[in-house]
């Protein structure tokens, strides 16, 4: 059973690696139109917004989403850190520390 799991992990890693490397290898030899580059510049913002909003809501089958208050409380200082510093590292560290403090005081 151990060999099966090891091979499965290796193959999953290979598929993940290939799915991230192959597009770069293909696009390197092609010229991409400027309008496509402009459009793709919005993709990271859209993805980050979707991930952020999803983390603020809790979904239950058959019900409306509810607010995840600990994540909302932890996101407030993280957003402020992002606005003030313009640093992704500062946002991540501030969010982690804020969530740790909320868990320490029992609010999460």
Biopython code that builds the backbone (N, CA, C, O; Angstrom):
import numpy as np
from Bio.PDB.StructureBuilder import StructureBuilder

atoms = [
    (1, "UNK", "N", (0.822, -1.191, 0.000)),
    (1, "UNK", "CA", (0.000, 0.000, 0.000)),
    (1, "UNK", "C", (0.863, 1.250, 0.000)),
    (1, "UNK", "O", (0.479, 2.249, -0.608)),
    (2, "UNK", "N", (2.009, 1.231, 0.656)),
    (2, "UNK", "CA", (2.879, 2.403, 0.732)),
    (2, "UNK", "C", (3.414, 2.815, -0.626)),
    (2, "UNK", "O", (3.497, 4.007, -0.919)),
    (3, "UNK", "N", (3.781, 1.842, -1.468)),
    (3, "UNK", "CA", (4.289, 2.140, -2.807)),
    (3, "UNK", "C", (3.201, 2.773, -3.657)),
    (3, "UNK", "O", (3.471, 3.717, -4.400)),
    (4, "UNK", "N", (1.985, 2.275, -3.562)),
    (4, "UNK", "CA", (0.857, 2.815, -4.321)),
    (4, "UNK", "C", (0.637, 4.284, -3.968)),
    (4, "UNK", "O", (0.463, 5.117, -4.857)),
    (5, "UNK", "N", (0.645, 4.597, -2.694)),
    (5, "UNK", "CA", (0.438, 5.983, -2.253)),
    (5, "UNK", "C", (1.587, 6.864, -2.717)),
    (5, "UNK", "O", (1.359, 7.983, -3.177)),
    (6, "UNK", "N", (2.811, 6.381, -2.605)),
    (6, "UNK", "CA", (3.972, 7.148, -3.032)),
    (6, "UNK", "C", (3.914, 7.455, -4.527)),
    (6, "UNK", "O", (4.162, 8.589, -4.939)),
    (7, "UNK", "N", (3.589, 6.451, -5.340)),
    (7, "UNK", "CA", (3.486, 6.647, -6.794)),
    (7, "UNK", "C", (2.348, 7.617, -7.111)),
    (7, "UNK", "O", (2.481, 8.455, -8.002)),
    (8, "UNK", "N", (1.243, 7.509, -6.397)),
    (8, "UNK", "CA", (0.118, 8.419, -6.608)),
    (8, "UNK", "C", (0.513, 9.852, -6.309)),
    (8, "UNK", "O", (0.174, 10.758, -7.070)),
    (9, "UNK", "N", (1.225, 10.070, -5.212)),
    (9, "UNK", "CA", (1.680, 11.417, -4.856)),
    (9, "UNK", "C", (2.641, 11.947, -5.908)),
    (9, "UNK", "O", (2.543, 13.109, -6.304)),
    (10, "UNK", "N", (3.572, 11.110, -6.368)),
    (10, "UNK", "CA", (4.515, 11.538, -7.405)),
    (10, "UNK", "C", (3.794, 11.903, -8.703)),
    (10, "UNK", "O", (4.107, 12.923, -9.317)),
    (11, "UNK", "N", (2.838, 11.085, -9.121)),
    (11, "UNK", "CA", (2.102, 11.366, -10.350)),
    (11, "UNK", "C", (1.249, 12.625, -10.220)),
    (11, "UNK", "O", (1.152, 13.404, -11.169)),
    (12, "UNK", "N", (0.641, 12.831, -9.080)),
    (12, "UNK", "CA", (-0.131, 14.055, -8.863)),
    (12, "UNK", "C", (0.775, 15.281, -8.902)),
    (12, "UNK", "O", (0.410, 16.315, -9.461)),
    (13, "UNK", "N", (1.935, 15.159, -8.315)),
    (13, "UNK", "CA", (2.898, 16.253, -8.376)),
    (13, "UNK", "C", (3.350, 16.530, -9.793)),
    (13, "UNK", "O", (3.484, 17.688, -10.188)),
    (14, "UNK", "N", (3.587, 15.477, -10.563)),
    (14, "UNK", "CA", (4.004, 15.637, -11.953)),
    (14, "UNK", "C", (2.919, 16.322, -12.780)),
    (14, "UNK", "O", (3.218, 17.219, -13.568)),
    (15, "UNK", "N", (1.679, 15.915, -12.611)),
    (15, "UNK", "CA", (0.572, 16.533, -13.341)),
    (15, "UNK", "C", (0.438, 18.003, -12.946)),
    (15, "UNK", "O", (0.234, 18.854, -13.811)),
    (16, "UNK", "N", (0.548, 18.308, -11.672)),
    (16, "UNK", "CA", (0.473, 19.701, -11.223)),
    (16, "UNK", "C", (1.611, 20.517, -11.806)),
    (16, "UNK", "O", (1.396, 21.628, -12.291)),
    (17, "UNK", "N", (2.807, 19.982, -11.765)),
    (17, "UNK", "CA", (3.982, 20.681, -12.293)),
    (17, "UNK", "C", (3.841, 20.920, -13.793)),
    (17, "UNK", "O", (4.102, 22.020, -14.280)),
    (18, "UNK", "N", (3.427, 19.887, -14.521)),
    (18, "UNK", "CA", (3.267, 20.022, -15.965)),
    (18, "UNK", "C", (2.190, 21.042, -16.324)),
    (18, "UNK", "O", (2.360, 21.811, -17.269)),
    (19, "UNK", "N", (1.089, 21.056, -15.583)),
    (19, "UNK", "CA", (0.012, 21.996, -15.892)),
    (19, "UNK", "C", (0.425, 23.439, -15.633)),
    (19, "UNK", "O", (-0.201, 24.361, -16.154)),
    (20, "UNK", "N", (1.458, 23.645, -14.845)),
    (20, "UNK", "CA", (1.946, 24.999, -14.599)),
    (20, "UNK", "C", (3.100, 25.387, -15.510)),
    (20, "UNK", "O", (3.290, 26.570, -15.789)),
    (21, "UNK", "N", (3.867, 24.426, -15.974)),
    (21, "UNK", "CA", (5.040, 24.707, -16.798)),
    (21, "UNK", "C", (4.722, 24.712, -18.288)),
    (21, "UNK", "O", (5.218, 25.570, -19.018)),
    (22, "UNK", "N", (3.908, 23.778, -18.747)),
    (22, "UNK", "CA", (3.630, 23.643, -20.179)),
    (22, "UNK", "C", (3.054, 24.923, -20.794)),
    (22, "UNK", "O", (3.493, 25.308, -21.878)),
    (23, "UNK", "N", (2.088, 25.605, -20.152)),
    (23, "UNK", "CA", (1.600, 26.845, -20.771)),
    (23, "UNK", "C", (2.704, 27.888, -20.984)),
    (23, "UNK", "O", (2.701, 28.582, -22.000)),
    (24, "UNK", "N", (3.628, 28.006, -20.059)),
    (24, "UNK", "CA", (4.732, 28.955, -20.231)),
    (24, "UNK", "C", (5.637, 28.537, -21.378)),
    (24, "UNK", "O", (6.106, 29.380, -22.142)),
    (25, "UNK", "N", (5.881, 27.251, -21.499)),
    (25, "UNK", "CA", (6.731, 26.764, -22.583)),
    (25, "UNK", "C", (6.074, 26.996, -23.939)),
    (25, "UNK", "O", (6.763, 27.315, -24.908)),
    (26, "UNK", "N", (4.769, 26.843, -24.023)),
    (26, "UNK", "CA", (4.061, 27.043, -25.287)),
    (26, "UNK", "C", (3.993, 28.523, -25.639)),
    (26, "UNK", "O", (4.256, 28.905, -26.779)),
    (27, "UNK", "N", (3.647, 29.347, -24.675)),
    (27, "UNK", "CA", (3.436, 30.771, -24.942)),
    (27, "UNK", "C", (4.745, 31.508, -25.208)),
    (27, "UNK", "O", (4.742, 32.580, -25.813)),
    (28, "UNK", "N", (5.864, 30.938, -24.758)),
    (28, "UNK", "CA", (7.161, 31.596, -24.942)),
    (28, "UNK", "C", (7.491, 31.776, -26.421)),
    (28, "UNK", "O", (8.116, 32.768, -26.794)),
    (29, "UNK", "N", (7.085, 30.844, -27.255)),
    (29, "UNK", "CA", (7.412, 30.894, -28.679)),
    (29, "UNK", "C", (6.326, 31.560, -29.520)),
    (29, "UNK", "O", (6.481, 31.665, -30.737)),
    (30, "UNK", "N", (5.230, 32.014, -28.906)),
    (30, "UNK", "CA", (4.146, 32.651, -29.629)),
    (30, "UNK", "C", (4.117, 34.140, -29.325)),
    (30, "UNK", "O", (4.552, 34.574, -28.258)),
    (31, "UNK", "N", (3.605, 34.914, -30.263)),
    (31, "UNK", "CA", (3.383, 36.335, -29.977)),
    (31, "UNK", "C", (1.914, 36.501, -29.587)),
    (31, "UNK", "O", (1.016, 36.072, -30.312)),
    (32, "UNK", "N", (1.692, 37.111, -28.467)),
    (32, "UNK", "CA", (0.359, 37.279, -27.916)),
    (32, "UNK", "C", (-0.109, 38.699, -28.212)),
    (32, "UNK", "O", (0.645, 39.648, -27.994)),
    (33, "UNK", "N", (-1.340, 38.867, -28.704)),
    (33, "UNK", "CA", (-1.833, 40.219, -28.984)),
    (33, "UNK", "C", (-1.921, 41.063, -27.712)),
    (33, "UNK", "O", (-2.129, 40.539, -26.617)),
    (34, "UNK", "N", (-1.759, 42.367, -27.876)),
    (34, "UNK", "CA", (-1.764, 43.281, -26.732)),
    (34, "UNK", "C", (-3.106, 43.261, -25.999)),
    (34, "UNK", "O", (-3.141, 43.387, -24.775)),
    (35, "UNK", "N", (-4.217, 43.103, -26.739)),
    (35, "UNK", "CA", (-5.520, 43.094, -26.083)),
    (35, "UNK", "C", (-5.662, 41.895, -25.146)),
    (35, "UNK", "O", (-6.317, 41.992, -24.108)),
    (36, "UNK", "N", (-5.049, 40.762, -25.509)),
    (36, "UNK", "CA", (-5.104, 39.581, -24.652)),
    (36, "UNK", "C", (-4.255, 39.789, -23.399)),
    (36, "UNK", "O", (-4.648, 39.389, -22.304)),
    (37, "UNK", "N", (-3.113, 40.405, -23.562)),
    (37, "UNK", "CA", (-2.264, 40.706, -22.399)),
    (37, "UNK", "C", (-2.982, 41.654, -21.455)),
    (37, "UNK", "O", (-2.941, 41.472, -20.238)),
    (38, "UNK", "N", (-3.644, 42.672, -22.014)),
    (38, "UNK", "CA", (-4.404, 43.614, -21.181)),
    (38, "UNK", "C", (-5.531, 42.906, -20.438)),
    (38, "UNK", "O", (-5.766, 43.166, -19.258)),
    (39, "UNK", "N", (-6.227, 42.010, -21.135)),
    (39, "UNK", "CA", (-7.321, 41.270, -20.502)),
    (39, "UNK", "C", (-6.795, 40.378, -19.386)),
    (39, "UNK", "O", (-7.379, 40.331, -18.303)),
    (40, "UNK", "N", (-5.707, 39.677, -19.637)),
    (40, "UNK", "CA", (-5.155, 38.755, -18.648)),
    (40, "UNK", "C", (-4.561, 39.474, -17.442)),
    (40, "UNK", "O", (-4.354, 38.852, -16.400)),
    (41, "UNK", "N", (-4.287, 40.756, -17.559)),
    (41, "UNK", "CA", (-3.750, 41.493, -16.411)),
    (41, "UNK", "C", (-4.772, 41.598, -15.285)),
    (41, "UNK", "O", (-4.401, 41.830, -14.134)),
    (42, "UNK", "N", (-6.071, 41.429, -15.607)),
    (42, "UNK", "CA", (-7.109, 41.489, -14.579)),
    (42, "UNK", "C", (-7.351, 40.150, -13.903)),
    (42, "UNK", "O", (-8.034, 40.101, -12.879)),
    (43, "UNK", "N", (-6.823, 39.081, -14.433)),
    (43, "UNK", "CA", (-7.088, 37.745, -13.897)),
    (43, "UNK", "C", (-6.630, 37.602, -12.443)),
    (43, "UNK", "O", (-7.408, 37.107, -11.628)),
    (44, "UNK", "N", (-5.408, 38.008, -12.072)),
    (44, "UNK", "CA", (-5.019, 37.846, -10.657)),
    (44, "UNK", "C", (-5.931, 38.603, -9.701)),
    (44, "UNK", "O", (-6.222, 38.106, -8.613)),
    (45, "UNK", "N", (-6.389, 39.789, -10.080)),
    (45, "UNK", "CA", (-7.280, 40.558, -9.217)),
    (45, "UNK", "C", (-8.604, 39.829, -9.054)),
    (45, "UNK", "O", (-9.140, 39.750, -7.949)),
    (46, "UNK", "N", (-9.131, 39.299, -10.142)),
    (46, "UNK", "CA", (-10.412, 38.593, -10.077)),
    (46, "UNK", "C", (-10.304, 37.329, -9.239)),
    (46, "UNK", "O", (-11.206, 37.023, -8.458)),
    (47, "UNK", "N", (-9.219, 36.598, -9.391)),
    (47, "UNK", "CA", (-9.033, 35.364, -8.620)),
    (47, "UNK", "C", (-8.878, 35.666, -7.138)),
    (47, "UNK", "O", (-9.488, 35.002, -6.299)),
    (48, "UNK", "N", (-8.064, 36.668, -6.811)),
    (48, "UNK", "CA", (-7.867, 37.019, -5.400)),
    (48, "UNK", "C", (-9.169, 37.501, -4.768)),
    (48, "UNK", "O", (-9.452, 37.179, -3.614)),
    (49, "UNK", "N", (-9.968, 38.274, -5.517)),
    (49, "UNK", "CA", (-11.255, 38.736, -4.997)),
    (49, "UNK", "C", (-12.183, 37.561, -4.743)),
    (49, "UNK", "O", (-12.850, 37.518, -3.709)),
    (50, "UNK", "N", (-12.239, 36.617, -5.657)),
    (50, "UNK", "CA", (-13.098, 35.445, -5.481)),
    (50, "UNK", "C", (-12.674, 34.627, -4.265)),
    (50, "UNK", "O", (-13.520, 34.189, -3.485)),
    (51, "UNK", "N", (-11.380, 34.421, -4.102)),
    (51, "UNK", "CA", (-10.881, 33.657, -2.953)),
    (51, "UNK", "C", (-11.181, 34.400, -1.654)),
    (51, "UNK", "O", (-11.582, 33.790, -0.663)),
    (52, "UNK", "N", (-10.985, 35.714, -1.661)),
    (52, "UNK", "CA", (-11.211, 36.523, -0.466)),
    (52, "UNK", "C", (-12.678, 36.494, -0.052)),
    (52, "UNK", "O", (-12.989, 36.260, 1.116)),
    (53, "UNK", "N", (-13.586, 36.731, -1.008)),
    (53, "UNK", "CA", (-15.007, 36.759, -0.684)),
    (53, "UNK", "C", (-15.480, 35.379, -0.235)),
    (53, "UNK", "O", (-16.295, 35.272, 0.681)),
    (54, "UNK", "N", (-14.976, 34.329, -0.871)),
    (54, "UNK", "CA", (-15.367, 32.980, -0.470)),
    (54, "UNK", "C", (-14.964, 32.687, 0.969)),
    (54, "UNK", "O", (-15.679, 31.982, 1.682)),
    (55, "UNK", "N", (-13.830, 33.219, 1.399)),
    (55, "UNK", "CA", (-13.382, 32.954, 2.767)),
    (55, "UNK", "C", (-14.199, 33.723, 3.795)),
    (55, "UNK", "O", (-14.172, 33.391, 4.980)),
    (56, "UNK", "N", (-14.929, 34.751, 3.353)),
    (56, "UNK", "CA", (-15.747, 35.526, 4.282)),
    (56, "UNK", "C", (-17.146, 34.949, 4.470)),
    (56, "UNK", "O", (-17.904, 35.408, 5.325)),
    (57, "UNK", "N", (-17.480, 33.953, 3.677)),
    (57, "UNK", "CA", (-18.814, 33.365, 3.747)),
    (57, "UNK", "C", (-18.732, 31.881, 4.101)),
    (57, "UNK", "O", (-17.767, 31.197, 3.760)),
    (58, "UNK", "N", (-19.770, 31.401, 4.795)),
    (58, "UNK", "CA", (-19.904, 29.988, 5.121)),
    (58, "UNK", "C", (-21.145, 29.478, 4.404)),
    (58, "UNK", "O", (-22.229, 30.046, 4.536)),
    (59, "UNK", "N", (-20.978, 28.407, 3.648)),
    (59, "UNK", "CA", (-22.077, 27.881, 2.846)),
    (59, "UNK", "C", (-22.673, 26.646, 3.502)),
    (59, "UNK", "O", (-21.959, 25.780, 4.007)),
    (60, "UNK", "N", (-24.007, 26.586, 3.483)),
    (60, "UNK", "CA", (-24.744, 25.420, 3.965)),
    (60, "UNK", "C", (-25.734, 25.035, 2.879)),
    (60, "UNK", "O", (-26.413, 25.900, 2.325)),
    (61, "UNK", "N", (-25.823, 23.769, 2.573)),
    (61, "UNK", "CA", (-26.708, 23.305, 1.508)),
    (61, "UNK", "C", (-28.152, 23.696, 1.801)),
    (61, "UNK", "O", (-28.660, 23.440, 2.892)),
    (62, "UNK", "N", (-28.807, 24.313, 0.831)),
    (62, "UNK", "CA", (-30.207, 24.683, 0.970)),
    (62, "UNK", "C", (-30.456, 25.967, 1.725)),
    (62, "UNK", "O", (-31.610, 26.322, 1.965)),
    (63, "UNK", "N", (-29.401, 26.680, 2.109)),
    (63, "UNK", "CA", (-29.551, 27.915, 2.873)),
    (63, "UNK", "C", (-28.722, 29.023, 2.231)),
    (63, "UNK", "O", (-27.834, 28.767, 1.417)),
    (64, "UNK", "N", (-29.026, 30.235, 2.608)),
    (64, "UNK", "CA", (-28.226, 31.370, 2.159)),
    (64, "UNK", "C", (-26.866, 31.331, 2.848)),
    (64, "UNK", "O", (-26.758, 30.823, 3.964)),
    (65, "UNK", "N", (-25.842, 31.851, 2.213)),
    (65, "UNK", "CA", (-24.535, 31.898, 2.877)),
    (65, "UNK", "C", (-24.588, 32.789, 4.115)),
    (65, "UNK", "O", (-25.331, 33.769, 4.164)),
    (66, "UNK", "N", (-23.794, 32.430, 5.097)),
    (66, "UNK", "CA", (-23.680, 33.230, 6.320)),
    (66, "UNK", "C", (-22.294, 33.848, 6.369)),
    (66, "UNK", "O", (-21.351, 33.354, 5.752)),
    (67, "UNK", "N", (-22.192, 34.932, 7.111)),
    (67, "UNK", "CA", (-20.891, 35.580, 7.272)),
    (67, "UNK", "C", (-20.022, 34.778, 8.223)),
    (67, "UNK", "O", (-20.494, 34.299, 9.254)),
    (68, "UNK", "N", (-18.749, 34.632, 7.875)),
    (68, "UNK", "CA", (-17.763, 33.990, 8.736)),
    (68, "UNK", "C", (-17.089, 35.116, 9.526)),
    (68, "UNK", "O", (-16.087, 35.681, 9.087)),
    (69, "UNK", "N", (-17.649, 35.432, 10.688)),
    (69, "UNK", "CA", (-17.215, 36.609, 11.437)),
    (69, "UNK", "C", (-15.742, 36.595, 11.825)),
    (69, "UNK", "O", (-15.100, 37.639, 11.714)),
    (70, "UNK", "N", (-15.160, 35.478, 12.275)),
    (70, "UNK", "CA", (-13.732, 35.522, 12.588)),
    (70, "UNK", "C", (-12.872, 35.914, 11.383)),
    (70, "UNK", "O", (-11.911, 36.670, 11.527)),
    (71, "UNK", "N", (-13.214, 35.406, 10.203)),
    (71, "UNK", "CA", (-12.443, 35.785, 9.011)),
    (71, "UNK", "C", (-12.655, 37.251, 8.654)),
    (71, "UNK", "O", (-11.729, 37.922, 8.198)),
    (72, "UNK", "N", (-13.864, 37.745, 8.860)),
    (72, "UNK", "CA", (-14.118, 39.162, 8.594)),
    (72, "UNK", "C", (-13.316, 40.020, 9.561)),
    (72, "UNK", "O", (-12.690, 40.998, 9.152)),
    (73, "UNK", "N", (-13.333, 39.661, 10.842)),
    (73, "UNK", "CA", (-12.573, 40.434, 11.832)),
    (73, "UNK", "C", (-11.077, 40.405, 11.536)),
    (73, "UNK", "O", (-10.397, 41.421, 11.682)),
    (74, "UNK", "N", (-10.561, 39.253, 11.122)),
    (74, "UNK", "CA", (-9.131, 39.138, 10.822)),
    (74, "UNK", "C", (-8.774, 39.858, 9.525)),
    (74, "UNK", "O", (-7.635, 40.291, 9.351)),
    (75, "UNK", "N", (-9.735, 39.990, 8.615)),
    (75, "UNK", "CA", (-9.433, 40.646, 7.340)),
    (75, "UNK", "C", (-9.338, 42.159, 7.471)),
    (75, "UNK", "O", (-8.689, 42.803, 6.647)),
    (76, "UNK", "N", (-9.962, 42.736, 8.473)),
    (76, "UNK", "CA", (-9.942, 44.200, 8.619)),
    (76, "UNK", "C", (-8.516, 44.715, 8.816)),
    (76, "UNK", "O", (-8.096, 45.594, 8.063)),
    (77, "UNK", "N", (-7.750, 44.211, 9.792)),
    (77, "UNK", "CA", (-6.368, 44.700, 9.897)),
    (77, "UNK", "C", (-5.506, 44.303, 8.696)),
    (77, "UNK", "O", (-4.574, 45.025, 8.339)),
    (78, "UNK", "N", (-5.808, 43.165, 8.074)),
    (78, "UNK", "CA", (-5.032, 42.757, 6.897)),
    (78, "UNK", "C", (-5.262, 43.722, 5.742)),
    (78, "UNK", "O", (-4.320, 44.085, 5.037)),
    (79, "UNK", "N", (-6.509, 44.140, 5.546)),
    (79, "UNK", "CA", (-6.804, 45.112, 4.491)),
    (79, "UNK", "C", (-6.121, 46.441, 4.791)),
    (79, "UNK", "O", (-5.551, 47.067, 3.897)),
    (80, "UNK", "N", (-6.179, 46.865, 6.038)),
    (80, "UNK", "CA", (-5.498, 48.114, 6.411)),
    (80, "UNK", "C", (-3.991, 48.025, 6.164)),
    (80, "UNK", "O", (-3.375, 48.982, 5.694)),
    (81, "UNK", "N", (-3.411, 46.880, 6.481)),
    (81, "UNK", "CA", (-1.980, 46.697, 6.232)),
    (81, "UNK", "C", (-1.685, 46.758, 4.739)),
    (81, "UNK", "O", (-0.660, 47.306, 4.333)),
    (82, "UNK", "N", (-2.559, 46.209, 3.930)),
    (82, "UNK", "CA", (-2.366, 46.257, 2.491)),
    (82, "UNK", "C", (-2.462, 47.659, 1.940)),
    (82, "UNK", "O", (-1.668, 48.056, 1.087)),
    (83, "UNK", "N", (-3.444, 48.418, 2.430)),
    (83, "UNK", "CA", (-3.607, 49.797, 1.972)),
    (83, "UNK", "C", (-2.414, 50.656, 2.398)),
    (83, "UNK", "O", (-1.936, 51.489, 1.628)),
    (84, "UNK", "N", (-1.945, 50.450, 3.610)),
    (84, "UNK", "CA", (-0.857, 51.282, 4.125)),
    (84, "UNK", "C", (0.508, 50.905, 3.571)),
    (84, "UNK", "O", (1.329, 51.782, 3.304)),
    (85, "UNK", "N", (0.763, 49.615, 3.395)),
    (85, "UNK", "CA", (2.114, 49.191, 3.009)),
    (85, "UNK", "C", (2.241, 48.775, 1.549)),
    (85, "UNK", "O", (3.345, 48.774, 1.004)),
    (86, "UNK", "N", (1.131, 48.421, 0.906)),
    (86, "UNK", "CA", (1.164, 47.904, -0.478)),
    (86, "UNK", "C", (2.060, 46.667, -0.595)),
    (86, "UNK", "O", (2.679, 46.436, -1.633)),
    (87, "UNK", "N", (2.121, 45.883, 0.472)),
    (87, "UNK", "CA", (2.977, 44.708, 0.510)),
    (87, "UNK", "C", (2.139, 43.468, 0.785)),
    (87, "UNK", "O", (1.427, 43.397, 1.786)),
    (88, "UNK", "N", (2.231, 42.490, -0.117)),
    (88, "UNK", "CA", (1.500, 41.246, 0.072)),
    (88, "UNK", "C", (1.993, 40.502, 1.308)),
    (88, "UNK", "O", (1.201, 39.884, 2.019)),
    (89, "UNK", "N", (3.291, 40.559, 1.566)),
    (89, "UNK", "CA", (3.841, 39.907, 2.754)),
    (89, "UNK", "C", (3.251, 40.512, 4.022)),
    (89, "UNK", "O", (2.920, 39.783, 4.957)),
    (90, "UNK", "N", (3.118, 41.821, 4.067)),
    (90, "UNK", "CA", (2.528, 42.483, 5.239)),
    (90, "UNK", "C", (1.072, 42.068, 5.418)),
    (90, "UNK", "O", (0.613, 41.880, 6.545)),
    (91, "UNK", "N", (0.351, 41.926, 4.320)),
    (91, "UNK", "CA", (-1.053, 41.506, 4.391)),
    (91, "UNK", "C", (-1.150, 40.097, 4.963)),
    (91, "UNK", "O", (-1.963, 39.838, 5.850)),
    (92, "UNK", "N", (-0.328, 39.195, 4.461)),
    (92, "UNK", "CA", (-0.376, 37.803, 4.914)),
    (92, "UNK", "C", (-0.002, 37.697, 6.389)),
    (92, "UNK", "O", (-0.691, 37.033, 7.163)),
    (93, "UNK", "N", (1.076, 38.345, 6.769)),
    (93, "UNK", "CA", (1.520, 38.272, 8.172)),
    (93, "UNK", "C", (0.486, 38.907, 9.096)),
    (93, "UNK", "O", (0.190, 38.364, 10.160)),
    (94, "UNK", "N", (-0.060, 40.044, 8.700)),
    (94, "UNK", "CA", (-1.076, 40.705, 9.524)),
    (94, "UNK", "C", (-2.323, 39.834, 9.655)),
    (94, "UNK", "O", (-2.895, 39.734, 10.741)),
    (95, "UNK", "N", (-2.746, 39.210, 8.573)),
    (95, "UNK", "CA", (-3.914, 38.331, 8.632)),
    (95, "UNK", "C", (-3.687, 37.128, 9.533)),
    (95, "UNK", "O", (-4.571, 36.742, 10.298)),
    (96, "UNK", "N", (-2.503, 36.537, 9.442)),
    (96, "UNK", "CA", (-2.184, 35.379, 10.288)),
    (96, "UNK", "C", (-2.151, 35.776, 11.754)),
    (96, "UNK", "O", (-2.697, 35.077, 12.608)),
    (97, "UNK", "N", (-1.511, 36.895, 12.041)),
    (97, "UNK", "CA", (-1.429, 37.360, 13.438)),
    (97, "UNK", "C", (-2.818, 37.719, 13.956)),
    (97, "UNK", "O", (-3.150, 37.396, 15.096)),
    (98, "UNK", "N", (-3.634, 38.382, 13.136)),
    (98, "UNK", "CA", (-4.985, 38.752, 13.568)),
    (98, "UNK", "C", (-5.815, 37.510, 13.875)),
    (98, "UNK", "O", (-6.531, 37.476, 14.876)),
    (99, "UNK", "N", (-5.727, 36.492, 13.023)),
    (99, "UNK", "CA", (-6.482, 35.260, 13.276)),
    (99, "UNK", "C", (-5.950, 34.548, 14.515)),
    (99, "UNK", "O", (-6.730, 33.986, 15.283)),
    (100, "UNK", "N", (-4.639, 34.564, 14.719)),
    (100, "UNK", "CA", (-4.063, 33.942, 15.915)),
    (100, "UNK", "C", (-4.563, 34.641, 17.178)),
    (100, "UNK", "O", (-4.896, 33.984, 18.164)),
    (101, "UNK", "N", (-4.615, 35.963, 17.146)),
    (101, "UNK", "CA", (-5.105, 36.712, 18.314)),
    (101, "UNK", "C", (-6.585, 36.398, 18.549)),
    (101, "UNK", "O", (-7.001, 36.208, 19.692)),
    (102, "UNK", "N", (-7.375, 36.344, 17.484)),
    (102, "UNK", "CA", (-8.803, 36.013, 17.648)),
    (102, "UNK", "C", (-8.982, 34.627, 18.245)),
    (102, "UNK", "O", (-9.855, 34.425, 19.089)),
    (103, "UNK", "N", (-8.174, 33.682, 17.822)),
    (103, "UNK", "CA", (-8.271, 32.332, 18.372)),
    (103, "UNK", "C", (-7.783, 32.301, 19.819)),
    (103, "UNK", "O", (-8.307, 31.553, 20.645)),
    (104, "UNK", "N", (-6.773, 33.122, 20.115)),
    (104, "UNK", "CA", (-6.247, 33.170, 21.484)),
    (104, "UNK", "C", (-7.282, 33.699, 22.454)),
    (104, "UNK", "O", (-7.401, 33.195, 23.571)),
    (105, "UNK", "N", (-8.034, 34.710, 22.044)),
    (105, "UNK", "CA", (-9.040, 35.287, 22.946)),
    (105, "UNK", "C", (-10.374, 34.554, 22.870)),
    (105, "UNK", "O", (-11.302, 34.876, 23.613)),
    (106, "UNK", "N", (-10.476, 33.573, 21.979)),
    (106, "UNK", "CA", (-11.673, 32.730, 21.934)),
    (106, "UNK", "C", (-12.766, 33.244, 21.027)),
    (106, "UNK", "O", (-13.905, 32.797, 21.159)),
    (107, "UNK", "N", (-12.489, 34.157, 20.115)),
    (107, "UNK", "CA", (-13.511, 34.677, 19.202)),
    (107, "UNK", "C", (-13.590, 33.872, 17.924)),
    (107, "UNK", "O", (-14.474, 34.112, 17.102)),
    (108, "UNK", "N", (-12.702, 32.936, 17.738)),
    (108, "UNK", "CA", (-12.730, 32.139, 16.495)),
    (108, "UNK", "C", (-12.790, 30.665, 16.818)),
    (108, "UNK", "O", (-12.820, 29.835, 15.910)),
]
sb = StructureBuilder()
sb.init_structure("model")
sb.init_model(0)
sb.init_chain("A")
sb.init_seg("    ")
for serial, (resi, resn, name, xyz) in enumerate(atoms, 1):
    if name == "N":
        sb.init_residue(resn, " ", resi, " ")
    sb.init_atom(name, np.array(xyz, "f"), 0.0, 1.0, " ", f" {name:<3s}", serial, name[0])
structure = sb.get_structure()
